[in-house]
């Protein structure tokens, strides 16, 4: 009977559920941060390479073409 009461208490205990929710939310935030920084890292790497080319050759960086008007 004691085991049954303990099982019922564990099933009704919601404290563990909030811990799981926080863990899932933390994992989602961490994955979003990793994704954002990985995409940003590619862009920053391209800029650093452009700057290295300018320093090495002394030639200005070509400006990107303007976007066409709709």
mmJSON file of the N, C-alpha and C atoms, coordinates in Angstrom:
{"data_MODEL":{"atom_site":{
"group_PDB":["ATOM","ATOM","ATOM","ATOM","ATOM","ATOM","ATOM","ATOM","ATOM","ATOM","ATOM","ATOM","ATOM","ATOM","ATOM","ATOM","ATOM","ATOM","ATOM","ATOM","ATOM","ATOM","ATOM","ATOM","ATOM","ATOM","ATOM","ATOM","ATOM","ATOM","ATOM","ATOM","ATOM","ATOM","ATOM","ATOM","ATOM","ATOM","ATOM","ATOM","ATOM","ATOM","ATOM","ATOM","ATOM","ATOM","ATOM","ATOM","ATOM","ATOM","ATOM","ATOM","ATOM","ATOM","ATOM","ATOM","ATOM","ATOM","ATOM","ATOM","ATOM","ATOM","ATOM","ATOM","ATOM","ATOM","ATOM","ATOM","ATOM","ATOM","ATOM","ATOM","ATOM","ATOM","ATOM","ATOM","ATOM","ATOM","ATOM","ATOM","ATOM","ATOM","ATOM","ATOM","ATOM","ATOM","ATOM","ATOM","ATOM","ATOM","ATOM","ATOM","ATOM","ATOM","ATOM","ATOM","ATOM","ATOM","ATOM","ATOM","ATOM","ATOM","ATOM","ATOM","ATOM","ATOM","ATOM","ATOM","ATOM","ATOM","ATOM","ATOM","ATOM","ATOM","ATOM","ATOM","ATOM","ATOM","ATOM","ATOM","ATOM","ATOM","ATOM","ATOM","ATOM","ATOM","ATOM","ATOM","ATOM","ATOM","ATOM","ATOM","ATOM","ATOM","ATOM","ATOM","ATOM","ATOM","ATOM","ATOM","ATOM","ATOM","ATOM","ATOM","ATOM","ATOM","ATOM","ATOM","ATOM","ATOM","ATOM","ATOM","ATOM","ATOM","ATOM","ATOM","ATOM","ATOM","ATOM","ATOM","ATOM","ATOM","ATOM","ATOM","ATOM","ATOM","ATOM","ATOM","ATOM","ATOM","ATOM","ATOM","ATOM","ATOM","ATOM","ATOM","ATOM","ATOM","ATOM","ATOM","ATOM","ATOM","ATOM","ATOM","ATOM","ATOM","ATOM","ATOM","ATOM","ATOM","ATOM","ATOM","ATOM","ATOM","ATOM","ATOM","ATOM","ATOM","ATOM","ATOM","ATOM","ATOM","ATOM","ATOM","ATOM","ATOM","ATOM","ATOM","ATOM","ATOM"],
"id":[1,2,3,4,5,6,7,8,9,10,11,12,13,14,15,16,17,18,19,20,21,22,23,24,25,26,27,28,29,30,31,32,33,34,35,36,37,38,39,40,41,42,43,44,45,46,47,48,49,50,51,52,53,54,55,56,57,58,59,60,61,62,63,64,65,66,67,68,69,70,71,72,73,74,75,76,77,78,79,80,81,82,83,84,85,86,87,88,89,90,91,92,93,94,95,96,97,98,99,100,101,102,103,104,105,106,107,108,109,110,111,112,113,114,115,116,117,118,119,120,121,122,123,124,125,126,127,128,129,130,131,132,133,134,135,136,137,138,139,140,141,142,143,144,145,146,147,148,149,150,151,152,153,154,155,156,157,158,159,160,161,162,163,164,165,166,167,168,169,170,171,172,173,174,175,176,177,178,179,180,181,182,183,184,185,186,187,188,189,190,191,192,193,194,195,196,197,198,199,200,201,202,203,204,205,206,207,208,209,210],
"type_symbol":["N","C","C","N","C","C","N","C","C","N","C","C","N","C","C","N","C","C","N","C","C","N","C","C","N","C","C","N","C","C","N","C","C","N","C","C","N","C","C","N","C","C","N","C","C","N","C","C","N","C","C","N","C","C","N","C","C","N","C","C","N","C","C","N","C","C","N","C","C","N","C","C","N","C","C","N","C","C","N","C","C","N","C","C","N","C","C","N","C","C","N","C","C","N","C","C","N","C","C","N","C","C","N","C","C","N","C","C","N","C","C","N","C","C","N","C","C","N","C","C","N","C","C","N","C","C","N","C","C","N","C","C","N","C","C","N","C","C","N","C","C","N","C","C","N","C","C","N","C","C","N","C","C","N","C","C","N","C","C","N","C","C","N","C","C","N","C","C","N","C","C","N","C","C","N","C","C","N","C","C","N","C","C","N","C","C","N","C","C","N","C","C","N","C","C","N","C","C","N","C","C","N","C","C","N","C","C","N","C","C"],
"label_atom_id":["N","CA","C","N","CA","C","N","CA","C","N","CA","C","N","CA","C","N","CA","C","N","CA","C","N","CA","C","N","CA","C","N","CA","C","N","CA","C","N","CA","C","N","CA","C","N","CA","C","N","CA","C","N","CA","C","N","CA","C","N","CA","C","N","CA","C","N","CA","C","N","CA","C","N","CA","C","N","CA","C","N","CA","C","N","CA","C","N","CA","C","N","CA","C","N","CA","C","N","CA","C","N","CA","C","N","CA","C","N","CA","C","N","CA","C","N","CA","C","N","CA","C","N","CA","C","N","CA","C","N","CA","C","N","CA","C","N","CA","C","N","CA","C","N","CA","C","N","CA","C","N","CA","C","N","CA","C","N","CA","C","N","CA","C","N","CA","C","N","CA","C","N","CA","C","N","CA","C","N","CA","C","N","CA","C","N","CA","C","N","CA","C","N","CA","C","N","CA","C","N","CA","C","N","CA","C","N","CA","C","N","CA","C","N","CA","C","N","CA","C","N","CA","C","N","CA","C","N","CA","C","N","CA","C","N","CA","C","N","CA","C","N","CA","C"],
"label_alt_id":[null,null,null,null,null,null,null,null,null,null,null,null,null,null,null,null,null,null,null,null,null,null,null,null,null,null,null,null,null,null,null,null,null,null,null,null,null,null,null,null,null,null,null,null,null,null,null,null,null,null,null,null,null,null,null,null,null,null,null,null,null,null,null,null,null,null,null,null,null,null,null,null,null,null,null,null,null,null,null,null,null,null,null,null,null,null,null,null,null,null,null,null,null,null,null,null,null,null,null,null,null,null,null,null,null,null,null,null,null,null,null,null,null,null,null,null,null,null,null,null,null,null,null,null,null,null,null,null,null,null,null,null,null,null,null,null,null,null,null,null,null,null,null,null,null,null,null,null,null,null,null,null,null,null,null,null,null,null,null,null,null,null,null,null,null,null,null,null,null,null,null,null,null,null,null,null,null,null,null,null,null,null,null,null,null,null,null,null,null,null,null,null,null,null,null,null,null,null,null,null,null,null,null,null,null,null,null,null,null,null],
"label_comp_id":["UNK","UNK","UNK","UNK","UNK","UNK","UNK","UNK","UNK","UNK","UNK","UNK","UNK","UNK","UNK","UNK","UNK","UNK","UNK","UNK","UNK","UNK","UNK","UNK","UNK","UNK","UNK","UNK","UNK","UNK","UNK","UNK","UNK","UNK","UNK","UNK","UNK","UNK","UNK","UNK","UNK","UNK","UNK","UNK","UNK","UNK","UNK","UNK","UNK","UNK","UNK","UNK","UNK","UNK","UNK","UNK","UNK","UNK","UNK","UNK","UNK","UNK","UNK","UNK","UNK","UNK","UNK","UNK","UNK","UNK","UNK","UNK","UNK","UNK","UNK","UNK","UNK","UNK","UNK","UNK","UNK","UNK","UNK","UNK","UNK","UNK","UNK","UNK","UNK","UNK","UNK","UNK","UNK","UNK","UNK","UNK","UNK","UNK","UNK","UNK","UNK","UNK","UNK","UNK","UNK","UNK","UNK","UNK","UNK","UNK","UNK","UNK","UNK","UNK","UNK","UNK","UNK","UNK","UNK","UNK","UNK","UNK","UNK","UNK","UNK","UNK","UNK","UNK","UNK","UNK","UNK","UNK","UNK","UNK","UNK","UNK","UNK","UNK","UNK","UNK","UNK","UNK","UNK","UNK","UNK","UNK","UNK","UNK","UNK","UNK","UNK","UNK","UNK","UNK","UNK","UNK","UNK","UNK","UNK","UNK","UNK","UNK","UNK","UNK","UNK","UNK","UNK","UNK","UNK","UNK","UNK","UNK","UNK","UNK","UNK","UNK","UNK","UNK","UNK","UNK","UNK","UNK","UNK","UNK","UNK","UNK","UNK","UNK","UNK","UNK","UNK","UNK","UNK","UNK","UNK","UNK","UNK","UNK","UNK","UNK","UNK","UNK","UNK","UNK","UNK","UNK","UNK","UNK","UNK","UNK"],
"label_asym_id":["A","A","A","A","A","A","A","A","A","A","A","A","A","A","A","A","A","A","A","A","A","A","A","A","A","A","A","A","A","A","A","A","A","A","A","A","A","A","A","A","A","A","A","A","A","A","A","A","A","A","A","A","A","A","A","A","A","A","A","A","A","A","A","A","A","A","A","A","A","A","A","A","A","A","A","A","A","A","A","A","A","A","A","A","A","A","A","A","A","A","A","A","A","A","A","A","A","A","A","A","A","A","A","A","A","A","A","A","A","A","A","A","A","A","A","A","A","A","A","A","A","A","A","A","A","A","A","A","A","A","A","A","A","A","A","A","A","A","A","A","A","A","A","A","A","A","A","A","A","A","A","A","A","A","A","A","A","A","A","A","A","A","A","A","A","A","A","A","A","A","A","A","A","A","A","A","A","A","A","A","A","A","A","A","A","A","A","A","A","A","A","A","A","A","A","A","A","A","A","A","A","A","A","A","A","A","A","A","A","A"],
"label_entity_id":["1","1","1","1","1","1","1","1","1","1","1","1","1","1","1","1","1","1","1","1","1","1","1","1","1","1","1","1","1","1","1","1","1","1","1","1","1","1","1","1","1","1","1","1","1","1","1","1","1","1","1","1","1","1","1","1","1","1","1","1","1","1","1","1","1","1","1","1","1","1","1","1","1","1","1","1","1","1","1","1","1","1","1","1","1","1","1","1","1","1","1","1","1","1","1","1","1","1","1","1","1","1","1","1","1","1","1","1","1","1","1","1","1","1","1","1","1","1","1","1","1","1","1","1","1","1","1","1","1","1","1","1","1","1","1","1","1","1","1","1","1","1","1","1","1","1","1","1","1","1","1","1","1","1","1","1","1","1","1","1","1","1","1","1","1","1","1","1","1","1","1","1","1","1","1","1","1","1","1","1","1","1","1","1","1","1","1","1","1","1","1","1","1","1","1","1","1","1","1","1","1","1","1","1","1","1","1","1","1","1"],
"label_seq_id":[1,1,1,2,2,2,3,3,3,4,4,4,5,5,5,6,6,6,7,7,7,8,8,8,9,9,9,10,10,10,11,11,11,12,12,12,13,13,13,14,14,14,15,15,15,16,16,16,17,17,17,18,18,18,19,19,19,20,20,20,21,21,21,22,22,22,23,23,23,24,24,24,25,25,25,26,26,26,27,27,27,28,28,28,29,29,29,30,30,30,31,31,31,32,32,32,33,33,33,34,34,34,35,35,35,36,36,36,37,37,37,38,38,38,39,39,39,40,40,40,41,41,41,42,42,42,43,43,43,44,44,44,45,45,45,46,46,46,47,47,47,48,48,48,49,49,49,50,50,50,51,51,51,52,52,52,53,53,53,54,54,54,55,55,55,56,56,56,57,57,57,58,58,58,59,59,59,60,60,60,61,61,61,62,62,62,63,63,63,64,64,64,65,65,65,66,66,66,67,67,67,68,68,68,69,69,69,70,70,70],
"pdbx_PDB_ins_code":[null,null,null,null,null,null,null,null,null,null,null,null,null,null,null,null,null,null,null,null,null,null,null,null,null,null,null,null,null,null,null,null,null,null,null,null,null,null,null,null,null,null,null,null,null,null,null,null,null,null,null,null,null,null,null,null,null,null,null,null,null,null,null,null,null,null,null,null,null,null,null,null,null,null,null,null,null,null,null,null,null,null,null,null,null,null,null,null,null,null,null,null,null,null,null,null,null,null,null,null,null,null,null,null,null,null,null,null,null,null,null,null,null,null,null,null,null,null,null,null,null,null,null,null,null,null,null,null,null,null,null,null,null,null,null,null,null,null,null,null,null,null,null,null,null,null,null,null,null,null,null,null,null,null,null,null,null,null,null,null,null,null,null,null,null,null,null,null,null,null,null,null,null,null,null,null,null,null,null,null,null,null,null,null,null,null,null,null,null,null,null,null,null,null,null,null,null,null,null,null,null,null,null,null,null,null,null,null,null,null],
"Cartn_x":[0.814,0.0,0.866,1.994,2.898,3.469,3.764,4.29,3.245,2.007,0.93,0.757,0.814,0.697,1.86,3.045,4.23,4.129,3.631,3.448,2.435,1.356,0.339,0.916,1.718,2.338,3.282,4.056,4.974,4.23,3.108,2.327,1.689,1.309,0.689,1.696,2.962,4.004,4.346,4.124,4.379,5.704,6.452,7.715,8.714,8.775,9.671,9.302,8.046,7.58,8.112,8.139,8.659,10.149,10.869,12.292,12.502,11.703,11.801,11.469,10.457,10.097,11.23,11.879,13.024,14.177,14.398,15.465,15.192,13.958,13.597,13.723,13.24,13.348,14.815,15.634,17.062,17.739,17.364,17.936,17.518,16.277,15.821,16.552,16.728,17.45,18.905,19.53,20.922,21.083,20.166,20.265,20.041,19.154,18.946,20.192,20.848,22.074,23.178,23.321,24.342,24.063,22.831,22.467,22.745,22.37,22.592,24.078,24.874,26.296,27.003,26.54,27.177,26.905,25.68,25.384,26.127,26.179,26.891,28.383,28.899,30.328,30.751,29.905,30.222,30.32,29.403,29.421,30.63,30.938,32.091,33.377,33.438,34.613,34.828,33.757,33.865,34.384,33.916,34.395,35.861,36.271,37.684,38.546,38.074,38.822,38.909,37.829,37.868,38.885,38.892,39.855,41.288,41.51,42.849,43.291,42.376,42.693,43.069,42.329,42.622,44.0,44.298,45.598,46.715,46.483,47.505,47.742,46.681,46.82,46.715,46.096,45.899,44.726,44.03,42.892,41.63,40.729,39.482,38.56,37.697,36.709,35.619,35.235,34.159,32.852,32.12,30.827,29.82,28.944,27.929,26.968,26.444,25.492,24.22,23.63,22.378,21.256,20.324,19.187,18.272,17.699,16.787,15.508,15.017,13.78,12.598,11.604,10.431,9.549],
"Cartn_y":[-1.189,0.0,1.265,1.205,2.349,2.667,1.638,1.842,2.521,2.111,2.712,4.185,4.513,5.92,6.75,6.185,6.896,7.108,6.11,6.238,7.338,7.39,8.422,9.801,9.894,11.175,11.634,10.713,11.066,11.492,10.832,11.199,12.582,12.951,14.247,15.372,15.028,16.025,16.709,18.012,18.751,19.498,19.419,20.145,19.637,18.343,17.784,18.214,18.404,18.833,20.214,21.124,22.456,22.399,21.493,21.348,20.894,19.962,19.488,20.616,21.399,22.521,23.521,23.83,24.747,24.166,22.884,22.246,22.322,22.086,22.165,23.599,24.557,25.967,26.382,25.948,26.27,25.679,24.459,23.822,24.557,25.009,25.765,27.098,27.791,29.071,28.844,27.817,27.532,27.198,26.433,26.094,27.322,28.219,29.456,30.331,30.403,31.2,30.608,29.292,28.645,28.891,28.783,29.019,30.46,31.412,32.822,33.138,32.631,32.923,32.202,31.042,30.359,31.116,31.619,32.416,33.739,34.369,35.638,35.427,34.299,34.007,33.939,33.399,33.332,34.741,35.617,36.989,37.752,37.583,38.266,37.746,36.445,35.867,36.447,36.676,37.29,38.715,39.471,40.85,40.885,39.977,39.924,39.581,38.668,38.321,39.515,40.276,41.485,42.488,42.676,43.605,43.127,41.836,41.291,41.513,41.383,41.617,43.08,44.0,45.427,45.738,45.206,45.462,44.868,43.683,43.009,43.683,44.068,44.591,46.104,46.731,48.173,48.576,47.609,47.901,48.026,48.957,49.093,47.893,47.655,46.583,47.047,46.18,46.509,46.589,47.673,47.844,46.859,46.309,45.408,46.155,45.455,46.065,46.428,47.596,47.971,47.027,46.832,45.972,46.65,45.895,46.504,47.017,48.123,48.701,47.853,47.669,46.854,47.537],
"Cartn_z":[0.0,0.0,0.0,0.701,0.764,-0.622,-1.39,-2.736,-3.61,-3.495,-4.274,-3.929,-2.649,-2.23,-2.774,-2.752,-3.258,-4.768,-5.486,-6.937,-7.256,-6.508,-6.717,-6.414,-5.347,-5.007,-6.128,-6.676,-7.756,-9.026,-9.307,-10.489,-10.341,-9.124,-8.892,-8.686,-8.509,-8.278,-9.602,-9.699,-10.933,-10.92,-9.861,-9.778,-10.813,-11.025,-12.023,-13.429,-13.662,-14.971,-15.312,-14.362,-14.649,-14.94,-14.298,-14.579,-16.019,-16.463,-17.84,-18.818,-18.503,-19.369,-19.479,-18.344,-18.384,-19.191,-19.077,-19.843,-21.34,-21.734,-23.154,-23.657,-22.882,-23.283,-23.39,-22.456,-22.51,-23.729,-24.08,-25.268,-26.537,-26.597,-27.773,-27.898,-26.792,-26.814,-27.216,-26.668,-27.0,-28.48,-29.037,-30.462,-31.336,-30.924,-31.686,-31.652,-30.504,-30.387,-31.259,-31.243,-32.072,-33.545,-33.959,-35.351,-35.76,-34.92,-35.232,-35.338,-34.392,-34.427,-35.57,-35.95,-37.078,-38.377,-38.556,-39.749,-39.715,-38.576,-38.442,-38.66,-38.192,-38.345,-39.795,-40.654,-42.085,-42.663,-42.309,-42.814,-42.299,-41.019,-40.439,-41.081,-41.316,-41.974,-43.361,-44.095,-45.413,-45.339,-44.354,-44.175,-43.802,-42.921,-42.522,-43.729,-44.568,-45.775,-46.714,-46.86,-47.689,-47.15,-45.838,-45.24,-45.434,-45.319,-45.531,-46.97,-47.917,-49.327,-49.562,-48.942,-49.089,-48.518,-47.365,-46.747,-47.594,-48.14,-48.928,-50.268,-50.97,-52.334,-52.402,-51.446,-51.485,-52.363,-52.949,-53.817,-52.969,-53.318,-52.558,-52.805,-51.85,-51.985,-52.942,-53.858,-54.795,-54.02,-54.248,-53.579,-54.146,-53.33,-53.862,-54.775,-55.76,-56.693,-55.956,-56.257,-55.593,-56.0,-55.087,-55.359,-56.363,-57.308,-58.288,-57.615,-58.127,-57.597,-58.042,-57.171,-57.557,-58.565],
"occupancy":[1.0,1.0,1.0,1.0,1.0,1.0,1.0,1.0,1.0,1.0,1.0,1.0,1.0,1.0,1.0,1.0,1.0,1.0,1.0,1.0,1.0,1.0,1.0,1.0,1.0,1.0,1.0,1.0,1.0,1.0,1.0,1.0,1.0,1.0,1.0,1.0,1.0,1.0,1.0,1.0,1.0,1.0,1.0,1.0,1.0,1.0,1.0,1.0,1.0,1.0,1.0,1.0,1.0,1.0,1.0,1.0,1.0,1.0,1.0,1.0,1.0,1.0,1.0,1.0,1.0,1.0,1.0,1.0,1.0,1.0,1.0,1.0,1.0,1.0,1.0,1.0,1.0,1.0,1.0,1.0,1.0,1.0,1.0,1.0,1.0,1.0,1.0,1.0,1.0,1.0,1.0,1.0,1.0,1.0,1.0,1.0,1.0,1.0,1.0,1.0,1.0,1.0,1.0,1.0,1.0,1.0,1.0,1.0,1.0,1.0,1.0,1.0,1.0,1.0,1.0,1.0,1.0,1.0,1.0,1.0,1.0,1.0,1.0,1.0,1.0,1.0,1.0,1.0,1.0,1.0,1.0,1.0,1.0,1.0,1.0,1.0,1.0,1.0,1.0,1.0,1.0,1.0,1.0,1.0,1.0,1.0,1.0,1.0,1.0,1.0,1.0,1.0,1.0,1.0,1.0,1.0,1.0,1.0,1.0,1.0,1.0,1.0,1.0,1.0,1.0,1.0,1.0,1.0,1.0,1.0,1.0,1.0,1.0,1.0,1.0,1.0,1.0,1.0,1.0,1.0,1.0,1.0,1.0,1.0,1.0,1.0,1.0,1.0,1.0,1.0,1.0,1.0,1.0,1.0,1.0,1.0,1.0,1.0,1.0,1.0,1.0,1.0,1.0,1.0,1.0,1.0,1.0,1.0,1.0,1.0],
"B_iso_or_equiv":[0.0,0.0,0.0,0.0,0.0,0.0,0.0,0.0,0.0,0.0,0.0,0.0,0.0,0.0,0.0,0.0,0.0,0.0,0.0,0.0,0.0,0.0,0.0,0.0,0.0,0.0,0.0,0.0,0.0,0.0,0.0,0.0,0.0,0.0,0.0,0.0,0.0,0.0,0.0,0.0,0.0,0.0,0.0,0.0,0.0,0.0,0.0,0.0,0.0,0.0,0.0,0.0,0.0,0.0,0.0,0.0,0.0,0.0,0.0,0.0,0.0,0.0,0.0,0.0,0.0,0.0,0.0,0.0,0.0,0.0,0.0,0.0,0.0,0.0,0.0,0.0,0.0,0.0,0.0,0.0,0.0,0.0,0.0,0.0,0.0,0.0,0.0,0.0,0.0,0.0,0.0,0.0,0.0,0.0,0.0,0.0,0.0,0.0,0.0,0.0,0.0,0.0,0.0,0.0,0.0,0.0,0.0,0.0,0.0,0.0,0.0,0.0,0.0,0.0,0.0,0.0,0.0,0.0,0.0,0.0,0.0,0.0,0.0,0.0,0.0,0.0,0.0,0.0,0.0,0.0,0.0,0.0,0.0,0.0,0.0,0.0,0.0,0.0,0.0,0.0,0.0,0.0,0.0,0.0,0.0,0.0,0.0,0.0,0.0,0.0,0.0,0.0,0.0,0.0,0.0,0.0,0.0,0.0,0.0,0.0,0.0,0.0,0.0,0.0,0.0,0.0,0.0,0.0,0.0,0.0,0.0,0.0,0.0,0.0,0.0,0.0,0.0,0.0,0.0,0.0,0.0,0.0,0.0,0.0,0.0,0.0,0.0,0.0,0.0,0.0,0.0,0.0,0.0,0.0,0.0,0.0,0.0,0.0,0.0,0.0,0.0,0.0,0.0,0.0,0.0,0.0,0.0,0.0,0.0,0.0],
"pdbx_formal_charge":[null,null,null,null,null,null,null,null,null,null,null,null,null,null,null,null,null,null,null,null,null,null,null,null,null,null,null,null,null,null,null,null,null,null,null,null,null,null,null,null,null,null,null,null,null,null,null,null,null,null,null,null,null,null,null,null,null,null,null,null,null,null,null,null,null,null,null,null,null,null,null,null,null,null,null,null,null,null,null,null,null,null,null,null,null,null,null,null,null,null,null,null,null,null,null,null,null,null,null,null,null,null,null,null,null,null,null,null,null,null,null,null,null,null,null,null,null,null,null,null,null,null,null,null,null,null,null,null,null,null,null,null,null,null,null,null,null,null,null,null,null,null,null,null,null,null,null,null,null,null,null,null,null,null,null,null,null,null,null,null,null,null,null,null,null,null,null,null,null,null,null,null,null,null,null,null,null,null,null,null,null,null,null,null,null,null,null,null,null,null,null,null,null,null,null,null,null,null,null,null,null,null,null,null,null,null,null,null,null,null],
"auth_seq_id":[1,1,1,2,2,2,3,3,3,4,4,4,5,5,5,6,6,6,7,7,7,8,8,8,9,9,9,10,10,10,11,11,11,12,12,12,13,13,13,14,14,14,15,15,15,16,16,16,17,17,17,18,18,18,19,19,19,20,20,20,21,21,21,22,22,22,23,23,23,24,24,24,25,25,25,26,26,26,27,27,27,28,28,28,29,29,29,30,30,30,31,31,31,32,32,32,33,33,33,34,34,34,35,35,35,36,36,36,37,37,37,38,38,38,39,39,39,40,40,40,41,41,41,42,42,42,43,43,43,44,44,44,45,45,45,46,46,46,47,47,47,48,48,48,49,49,49,50,50,50,51,51,51,52,52,52,53,53,53,54,54,54,55,55,55,56,56,56,57,57,57,58,58,58,59,59,59,60,60,60,61,61,61,62,62,62,63,63,63,64,64,64,65,65,65,66,66,66,67,67,67,68,68,68,69,69,69,70,70,70],
"auth_comp_id":["UNK","UNK","UNK","UNK","UNK","UNK","UNK","UNK","UNK","UNK","UNK","UNK","UNK","UNK","UNK","UNK","UNK","UNK","UNK","UNK","UNK","UNK","UNK","UNK","UNK","UNK","UNK","UNK","UNK","UNK","UNK","UNK","UNK","UNK","UNK","UNK","UNK","UNK","UNK","UNK","UNK","UNK","UNK","UNK","UNK","UNK","UNK","UNK","UNK","UNK","UNK","UNK","UNK","UNK","UNK","UNK","UNK","UNK","UNK","UNK","UNK","UNK","UNK","UNK","UNK","UNK","UNK","UNK","UNK","UNK","UNK","UNK","UNK","UNK","UNK","UNK","UNK","UNK","UNK","UNK","UNK","UNK","UNK","UNK","UNK","UNK","UNK","UNK","UNK","UNK","UNK","UNK","UNK","UNK","UNK","UNK","UNK","UNK","UNK","UNK","UNK","UNK","UNK","UNK","UNK","UNK","UNK","UNK","UNK","UNK","UNK","UNK","UNK","UNK","UNK","UNK","UNK","UNK","UNK","UNK","UNK","UNK","UNK","UNK","UNK","UNK","UNK","UNK","UNK","UNK","UNK","UNK","UNK","UNK","UNK","UNK","UNK","UNK","UNK","UNK","UNK","UNK","UNK","UNK","UNK","UNK","UNK","UNK","UNK","UNK","UNK","UNK","UNK","UNK","UNK","UNK","UNK","UNK","UNK","UNK","UNK","UNK","UNK","UNK","UNK","UNK","UNK","UNK","UNK","UNK","UNK","UNK","UNK","UNK","UNK","UNK","UNK","UNK","UNK","UNK","UNK","UNK","UNK","UNK","UNK","UNK","UNK","UNK","UNK","UNK","UNK","UNK","UNK","UNK","UNK","UNK","UNK","UNK","UNK","UNK","UNK","UNK","UNK","UNK","UNK","UNK","UNK","UNK","UNK","UNK"],
"auth_asym_id":["A","A","A","A","A","A","A","A","A","A","A","A","A","A","A","A","A","A","A","A","A","A","A","A","A","A","A","A","A","A","A","A","A","A","A","A","A","A","A","A","A","A","A","A","A","A","A","A","A","A","A","A","A","A","A","A","A","A","A","A","A","A","A","A","A","A","A","A","A","A","A","A","A","A","A","A","A","A","A","A","A","A","A","A","A","A","A","A","A","A","A","A","A","A","A","A","A","A","A","A","A","A","A","A","A","A","A","A","A","A","A","A","A","A","A","A","A","A","A","A","A","A","A","A","A","A","A","A","A","A","A","A","A","A","A","A","A","A","A","A","A","A","A","A","A","A","A","A","A","A","A","A","A","A","A","A","A","A","A","A","A","A","A","A","A","A","A","A","A","A","A","A","A","A","A","A","A","A","A","A","A","A","A","A","A","A","A","A","A","A","A","A","A","A","A","A","A","A","A","A","A","A","A","A","A","A","A","A","A","A"],
"auth_atom_id":["N","CA","C","N","CA","C","N","CA","C","N","CA","C","N","CA","C","N","CA","C","N","CA","C","N","CA","C","N","CA","C","N","CA","C","N","CA","C","N","CA","C","N","CA","C","N","CA","C","N","CA","C","N","CA","C","N","CA","C","N","CA","C","N","CA","C","N","CA","C","N","CA","C","N","CA","C","N","CA","C","N","CA","C","N","CA","C","N","CA","C","N","CA","C","N","CA","C","N","CA","C","N","CA","C","N","CA","C","N","CA","C","N","CA","C","N","CA","C","N","CA","C","N","CA","C","N","CA","C","N","CA","C","N","CA","C","N","CA","C","N","CA","C","N","CA","C","N","CA","C","N","CA","C","N","CA","C","N","CA","C","N","CA","C","N","CA","C","N","CA","C","N","CA","C","N","CA","C","N","CA","C","N","CA","C","N","CA","C","N","CA","C","N","CA","C","N","CA","C","N","CA","C","N","CA","C","N","CA","C","N","CA","C","N","CA","C","N","CA","C","N","CA","C","N","CA","C","N","CA","C","N","CA","C","N","CA","C","N","CA","C","N","CA","C"],
"pdbx_PDB_model_num":[1,1,1,1,1,1,1,1,1,1,1,1,1,1,1,1,1,1,1,1,1,1,1,1,1,1,1,1,1,1,1,1,1,1,1,1,1,1,1,1,1,1,1,1,1,1,1,1,1,1,1,1,1,1,1,1,1,1,1,1,1,1,1,1,1,1,1,1,1,1,1,1,1,1,1,1,1,1,1,1,1,1,1,1,1,1,1,1,1,1,1,1,1,1,1,1,1,1,1,1,1,1,1,1,1,1,1,1,1,1,1,1,1,1,1,1,1,1,1,1,1,1,1,1,1,1,1,1,1,1,1,1,1,1,1,1,1,1,1,1,1,1,1,1,1,1,1,1,1,1,1,1,1,1,1,1,1,1,1,1,1,1,1,1,1,1,1,1,1,1,1,1,1,1,1,1,1,1,1,1,1,1,1,1,1,1,1,1,1,1,1,1,1,1,1,1,1,1,1,1,1,1,1,1,1,1,1,1,1,1]
}}}
